[in-house]
Amino acid sequence: MQTAAAVPESVVGLSLASATTMSLPLIASHSNLVADVAAISERRSRKKNAPP
């Protein structure tokens, strides 16, 4: 009975680890996207404020 209870725990741990591994690149690309958007909006505001 003890081994049967241990199997789902290891499966849950494994899926959690794989989910974390999968989400890491997404988090990294998301932070890059935020930085890009910030840079673009900064450029736009500079163009608007620039004298003609």
N, C-alpha and C positions, 0 to 999 in steps of 0.2 A: 504493500500500500504506500510505503514511503517513496519508492522509486516512481510510482505513477504520479505522485504529487510534485515530484522534483522536475519531471519532464516539462509540464506547461510553464513553470517558472523560467527554465532555461530558454524556452522558445520565446517567451515574452521579452526576456533580456536580450536575446538575439535580434528580435524585430525592432526593439527600441534602439539598439546600437546601430542597426542598418538605417533606421529612419533618421537618426542623428547624423550619420555619415552622408546620407542623401541630401539633408537640408543645409549642410555647411556650404556647399558651392552656391546654393540659392541665396543664403544670407550674404555671402561675399559679393555676388553680382548685384544684389539689392543695394548694398552700401555704395557700390560703384555707381549705380544708377542715380542714387540720391546726390552723390558728389557731382555727377555730370549735369543734372538738372540745376543744381545750385550754381555751377559755373556758367551755364547757359543764361540763366536769369540775371546773373551778375553782368554778363556781357551786354544783354539787352538793355539793362538799366543804364549802363555806361553810354551806350549809343544814344539813348533818349536824352541823357543829360549833356551830351557833347554839344558844343556850339556849332551851328550850321556853317 
